[in-house]
Amino acid sequence: MVHRTGQKPHAGLRLEALEKTGVLPSLSELFKMTHATSDGAFVDPASVRLFHAVAARIEERETQLPQQSPDGLPVTLTTEEADRIFEEVAPKKKGRIVGIGSVNEVERAILSYTSRRDEETSQMKAR
């Protein structure tokens, strides 16, 4: 599946989004970040189909929830619930989810990303 992030791992992009916003993006949000251009156009037809299939399933699930919480706010799925739906809908290949790779191996990605960032920071300070 075509994406537009080059060699940068999707797990690292998800962690960068967490650092910037303080909120971990769902897998469908990450998929859109990595497979769509800044104007929202997906880079290939397979990406469009997968994204719309996941969005439809999430919308279907949200219609089954109560429409408002006790404090009057609209009820939406948690990131974990949306991620489970993405994992159910997206095809698998070689043990990984097509379109996002091994992004669910977040603990390993956090360690790798943190150590790489610390190493880069140390190198920059040494200069």
N, C-alpha and C positions, 0 to 999 in steps of 0.2 A: 504494500500500500504506500503510495507516494506521500511524503511529508515534506515540510519546508524548514526543518531545523538542522540540517546537515548532520554532523557526527555527534552533536551534543545529545546526551541521553535524556529521554523523556523524564526519567526519575529526577534528574538534576533540574530540569525545567520546572517540575512540580514543586520541588523544594525552594527554588528561587521565587516562585509565585507565593509560596507560604511566607518567605522572608519579607517580601514586598508588601503583602496585604494582611498578613497575620492569619489568613484563612487558607487551609489546604484545599486547592481546587478539586472538584470531583473528576473522575476519569473522563466523563463526557466533556467537561470544561477543558481539561487538558487536551483531549482529542481535538477539540475545535481550535485551541491555541496552536497546535502543531500541524494541523491538516488544512487550515483555512488561512486565507490572506487577511490582511488588516481590514479589508472591506467586507469580510465574512464569506467570500466565495471559496468553496472547497477546491482543492487542487486536482481531484480526480473523482469520477462518478462513484467508485466504490466507497470513498469517504463520505460522500453525500448520503448514500443509501444506509450505511451503518449509523451515521449520526441521526438521521431521521427515524430509523428503527428504534434506537435507544430513547430518543426524545418522546416518541409515541408511547413506548412502554412506561416511561417515567410519568408522563401525563395521565396515562390510564391508571397507574397506581395512585397518583395524587387525587384523582377523582373519588377514590375509595376512602380517603381520609376525611375526617370532619372538616368542614369548610373554614372554621375559625377556632382558634385556641380560646381558653377561658378569658384571656386578656384582650380578645378581639382581633388579634393578628392572624393573617392567613397561615394555614398549615402547609408546610412543604416537607419533602423527604429530607432526611439527613444526608450528608455526604456519603456516609457508609452505605446507606440504603440505595442511593443513586449508583454508587460504585458496584454494588452487588448486581443491580439490573444491567449495568454495562457489561459486567463479566458474564452474565447469562446470555445476553444478546450477541456479543461479539464472538466471532469464530476464534478457535484456538489453533495454533500451529507450533509444533515442537515444544509444548508446555507453556507457551506464552500467548498472551492475548494479542491478536492481530491488530495493528494500529498503535499499540502503546508499549509493546515489548514486555520487559520485566519490571515495569514501574511499580508493581505491587510488592516488589522486594525492597520496600522503603528503608527498612532498618539497615540493610547492607548499603543501599544508596546513600543514606545519611552519613554513614561512616566514611564511605568513599568520597563523597562530595565535601564533607567537613575537612578531611585530611588533605584533599587536593587544594581546597581554598586556603587552609592554614599554611601549606607548603608554598603556594603562590605568594601569600602575604609575607612569609619569611624571606623569600627570594627578592621581593620588591624592597623590603627594608634593608637587605644586605647590599643593595646597589648604591 
